[in-house]
Amino acid sequence: MSQRRAFHSDQAPKAIGPYSQAVRVGQGPIFLSGQIPLDPATGALVEGDITAQTERVMQNLRNVLQAAGCGFDQVVRCGIFLTDLNDFAKVNEVYGRFFAENPPARSTVQVSALPKGARVEIDAIAVV
């Protein structure tokens, strides 16, 4: 039977519910929980526009990936959740800086609300 292993980074916000920042079963993919733009030091939503929020989300994801022993180059899929699809272009601009080459598969959907009033949440799957 494969062992499930959870990963945690103090450089990313603590879970605000009963879930792990990332999980891997055996040598399979690493599943990252959605990150919202929380400052890991304060647990508060970062101030600023969608660009600032997306930058914080991507930094949080990077820190969880590093805790799991990998990076953005091993991400094969992301899911982006936006409270306003009019933010799509600005989110793409920030997101694209983290995936300069061979970006992963992705879906983007508009949702009615996100935890703590965030405007963006992103989850990911990485293969090592």
N, C-alpha and C positions, 0 to 999 in steps of 0.2 A: 504494500500500500504506500502511495506517495505521501510525503510529508508536506503539509502546508506551512509556509513561512511568511510571517508578516514583516514588513519593513517600516521603519520610522526615522524621520529626520527632525531634529530639533530646529532646523533651519526652515521648516515649513510649519504651518499652523497645526496645532493639535486637532484631532478629530472632534467635531462638534456633535457627534452621535456615536452609536455603537458600531464603528467600522474602523478598518485599518487604512493607513495612508496608501499602502500597496501590499499585494499578496502574490505569492508564487507557489505553485504546487509542483514539487519535484524540480525537474529541469524545464518546465513549461514556460509559457509567456508570463510576464509580470503585468498584473492588472493594477493600474493606479486609480484610486478614487478621484472623483472630481475635486478640483481645487477652485476655491473662490478667492477673491483678492483680500485675504486677511494678512495683516502684518504678523509674522510668527512671534515677534517680541512682545506685542501687546494684545494680540487676538482681535484687534479692531479692524474694521474695514478701512482700506487705504483711502485717503482723500484724493480727489481728482476725477478726471473724466474717464471715459472708456479706455483711452490709451494707457493711462496710469494703472487702471484696474487690470487690464490685460497683461501689462508688463509684470505686475506682482504675481498674477496667476502663473505665468510662464516661469518666473523665478522659483515659485513654490514647487512646480512640477519638476524643474531641473534638480532641486534639492532632494526631492523624494527619489528621483531616478538615480542620483548619485548614491543615496543611502542603499539602494538596491544593486549597486555596482554597475550601472550602465549610464547612458546618456541619450540625448535627443536623436543621435544617429541610429539608435536601435528601436525607436518608436515606429510601430507599423500602422497604428490607427489612433485617431483622436476623435472625441466628440465635443462639440462646442455648443453651449447653451447660452442664448442671448435673450434678454428681456425686450430688446428692440432690434429687429433686423436692419434698421437704419445704421446700426453700429458696425455692420459687417465689414465694410472697407477698412475702417480704422483697426478693427481686431485683426484682419488679414495682414495689415502692414506690420504690426508687432509680431504676430505669430510667425510670419514669413522670415523674420530675422533669426528665429531659433531653428528654422528648417530651411536653410539656404539651398541645400542640395537634396534631391530625392525625398521630398516631403511625404509624410505618411498618407494613407487613405484617411478620409475624414467625412464627418457629417456635421451640419450646422442646423440647429433648429431654434425657433423662437419659443420661449416659454412665458407663462404669465407672471412668474415670480421665481426668485432664487433665495436661498438662505441669507439672512442678515441684510437683505436689501441689495445684494450684489447685482451687477448688471451683466456679468459674464462668469461662466463656470466651464472648465475644460477637464476632461478625463483622458486617459491614454492607456494603450497596451504596448508593451515593449517585448522584443524577442532578443535574447542574449545568445 
